[in-house]
Amino acid sequence: MIVTLTPTETKLRNALEHAGMNHSCATLAIVMVTRAHARPEEELVEIVRQYPGLEDPNEVRRAIRTLRSDDWLSVSESYGRDLTHQTPDLRRKIADKISDLSVEAQLLQIRASVEQYVKLVGPMKDMIVYDSFLRLLAAAQQRICLPMLATTPYDDTVRILKERAANGVHIQILLGAPSLVARLRGETMRQIAVERIKRWHSIFRHHQNVTIRVSSNVADMSLSTCVGIDNNIARLDVYDHYSQRSLEGVMIEVTSPQGMSLNLVDIFHRAFDSAWARSYSVERLGRVSRFLRRQWRLVMSLSLIGIVFLPVQAKNLTEVLVGVATGLLVPVLIEDIPRIAEFVKKLRSHG
């Protein structure tokens, strides 16, 4: 990804040059005040070389020395290291240099806008978390990703999801398989999980834009109670999914502003898409489809072996079919050896 100044930053950099500052110093001054870097000098040199006009490290070092001598940058000791950073009044100094007092407020706004992309919504039990969650769903325009371990379909949530689906929003609901819910939440939750999957399916079975799938993967369902909106917002519930309920977590929200794609938002949506690909449909043939998709080599090899025993006369057909079937079957057996060994171990322990 190309890193550069925003149009507003470029305009202010140009104004500094017009006021008599050279290109490197002007660029570095704007970068330091809006990005707030604080690093040892040599690290700082490498960090800012990504910006146009600062590619030459020697030129960057000269700009740093010039801005330090003008008291636009300063050095402070932190944990035994000398860090180069902006002076506390750098915004005002830039405004004075340009002779425009409004610049100080502009620079503050640019800096503040970088920090507001990530916010702490609050503990999951707080009402603000649920209320803002409903507002977030209602504002979706393209896509809603809802991974939930065994959440009941609450009336308010269902109403909003139906309304958004009717307006063309693609809604993907990922629920935990009853066996997984029992493993993580106790055996008493198994039947409850079964009932809730049926309720979600019953409510949305006739809604074309709503798809419901089930996951039996522990790692995938660590996304439970998080939510993705339109591929540019991710709400992340932070908790220990092995020992805590989701309601014991703390919710954070990350939003990718226009023209940017923040890493945590991308990470969530990629993780959700991967979990979705490994899940299976709640429809009657969902498990069969999942088995065939995962075990196609086993099915194919057994089918070919079955054909061998058919009363068909063809030269070398048996040898060919057995060879192909063996080629498909051997990798399956090799991959499943650890699983088979674990199964045998469990049988022995129960015996």
C-alpha angles and dihedrals in degrees: 000000000000113000117209143142120284118246090259092050091048091051091052091046090053090049090055090051090049087053090058105271118130120246098255095048092046093050093046092048092054093045092050095049097045100035096036096214116186111181142132107280098254092048089048091052091056094044096054095043087087090073120089110260095024099074094110108080092204090054090050091051090051090050091050091051092048094050091046092052089050089050093243091118128034139185125235132179117241122175091339096312129106110233124197113215144148120286115251092249098046094116091056092046091053090049091050091048091053092040092231117116092194090068091076091061091045092054092048090051092050091051093045092050091059091057099046095069090085120048138170107236094186144248112332092241092060115104091228090067094057095040093050089045090059091048090050092052091048091054095053114122106177117006142011121194113195117179110182128168099209107333117158117236099256116205096241092049093047092049093053094044091052091050093049092045089053087055094055101265112148108230122195117190116191116192132185119255113248091244090054093046090051090050094051102032104026135271092279088068095059097084091039089056090050091052094048094049088053091049094050090048094047093050097049104027092108097042108101097201095050120084123183123197136171129227129200094183115110095204093049093051092054081089089069116137092013118114137203123206126196092332090281104076127058125182111197124198107208112208143114101272091194098056107013136064116240089246088066091063134092121241123225126181127211121191127190107218121219112294094017136087112202116212098234091053091051092045092054095048093046090049091048093049090050092049090048091053091053095047128087135228122264088225117109095261094043096102092045091050090048092050093049092047093051099036102035092128092054092048092046094048093049090048091053091048088051091054089056090068094051115107094251120138114211130138114261090347093128093051093047094049093046090049094051092044091050091049090054097040101049096063089048091053092046092051092047097047093095090048092048091048091051091049092051090048091054091049091052093048091052091045 
